[in-house]
Amino acid sequence: MKILIIGANGTLGRAVTAELEPRHDIVRAGRSSGDVRVDLCDATSVETMFGQVGELDAVICAAGSVPFKPLADFTEADYLVGLHDKLLGQVRLVTAGTPHVRDGGSFTLITGILAEQPIVAGACASMVNGAVEAFVRGAAIELPRGLRINAVSPNVLVESMEGYGPFFRGFEPVTAARAARAFSRSVEGRQTGEVYKVW
């Protein structure tokens, strides 16, 4: 299969690439590196990327950022950062990407454990992750031509604990390689509308 991975040079993206590259043709995309460049916050950038890569069998998103801060400190602008990047950015991928994915192909989006297990300073992440998962379930029943859509919801990654550890006290981190196998399950399986939890 020809698979586009957005965020391919990130911690999770590198693991997903390593998992799938032995079996498939990988096209790497990122904001500042990769075979093609894309800014998920810019609809024109997303559309341009799909125009550059041609027909695909699968689209994977391993990118998307949200701010972490105490609830009392959040402003509307802070919430909009997460909404425009991790939520609407992935919605843009599906909307713009649908015409470029072959019949029976798939989209795999990224959410996270905070959709169900909140933490202090993680209200925006919980909101965005939950919205992405709801979008996946809604889109799954309407995508045309047998296209599938799933999400992967990992725990905090072992490789990210240096930066995120203080937010995730008491959580049992998972390796990026373990999380990457869930992306393989989504792309190479046949299910749709699923959220694969890697906790």
Secondary structure by P-SEA (a helix, b strand, c coil): cbbbbcccccaaaaaaaaacccccbbbbbcccccccccccccaaaaaaaaaaaccccbbbbcbbbbbbcccccccaaaaaaaaacaaaaaaaaaaaaccccccccbbbbbbcccccccccccaaaaaaaaaaaaaaaaaccccccbbbbbbbbbcccccccccccccccccccccaaaaaaaaaaaaacccccbbbbcc
